[in-house]
Amino acid sequence: MAQIAVSMPQGARMMSPESGQDWKHCAATLAAILFLAFAPALPAKAGDAPGTDLRAQALELYPADDISSADRDGAYDVPAGAKSEKAYQARKLLTQASAGGDKTADRLLAQMLEAGAGGRRDRAAARIHYARSGNRAALWRLGLLLLDGKGGPRNLPLARMLFKQSDDKGQIDASYEYARMVELGLGGPKDPAEARAIYEKTLKWCHGDIADRYARLLDAGLGGPPDPKRAGELQLKAVSCHNRYFEIPAILARPLSLHRETIRQVQRQMKADGDYDGAITGRVDAATRRALRKLL
């Protein structure tokens, strides 16, 4: 059974839609999620673990587990053959496995529904199956749909709660989303100090957005004392994790605050990309500055 709490965080309220029609849509979606999340599963075939064979057959036909979440532009990284007959059959098998109580199949089916693989896109149905699954990745993806208002009304308090549940289970992407909402006061109280603590506990992972946002808090002294030197280091970590140079202005502005090894890392990365032909010096020298400015 999916462990999804339905109480709101303290101080948070359910969304108040502007029209009666939106309220009915919200209520219907929530009712469907709760029914499917907590209703008894249909019986599986005798002698089988719930849906396991069906799920295995589906994944042989189409790699549904490789479907990414949507990026900032709303695009998905979807394996080839998403509109093929094999993908259609895989989605059908996952639907059967889901009906048999396979919670992993629920997550995989939701990913196909969200991205439109193996049939038409149906984010409303994806919400329901993510809720039924209840695992950390499913809770994170469901939170994203609620955060963006895709497949139903936008609901920031519920999205924040789901990100917190997923964070508690170890989903690093959910840790980022939860900390960002806490930092900005979205869907609940604003608490930059708590956001710092959440970002800090995830730094062992290479997550560029976490490093970037934490660096901004440290630089501005929000939620705690300012620490420009560490902010500079984290911005370089963001560069490395993202494998791109959107933090170049910070590198150029604070070259003396950065360790030489992290500067070498940037120089090696630019050289590997063909954007730098200078020496690996560990200093933001004239040649390095020229290369960085060209990438701005």
Salt bridges, closest charged atoms under 4 A:
ASP65 OD1 - ARG107 NH1 2.80
ASP102 OD2 - ARG55 NE 2.81
ASP106 OD1 - HIS129 ND1 2.76
ASP106 OD2 - ARG132 NE 3.63
ASP122 OD2 - ARG120 NH2 3.38
ASP167 OD2 - LYS201 NZ 3.09
ASP168 OD2 - LYS164 NZ 2.88
ASP173 OD1 - HIS207 NE2 3.20
GLU177 OE1 - ARG180 NE 3.63
GLU183 OE1 - ARG213 NE 3.04
GLU200 OE1 - ARG230 NH1 2.99
ASP209 OD1 - ARG72 NH2 2.79
ASP209 OD1 - HIS242 NE2 3.05
ASP212 OD2 - ARG216 NH2 2.82
ASP219 OD1 - ARG254 NH1 3.44
GLU261 OE1 - ARG264 NH1 3.26
GLU261 OE2 - ARG268 NH1 3.10
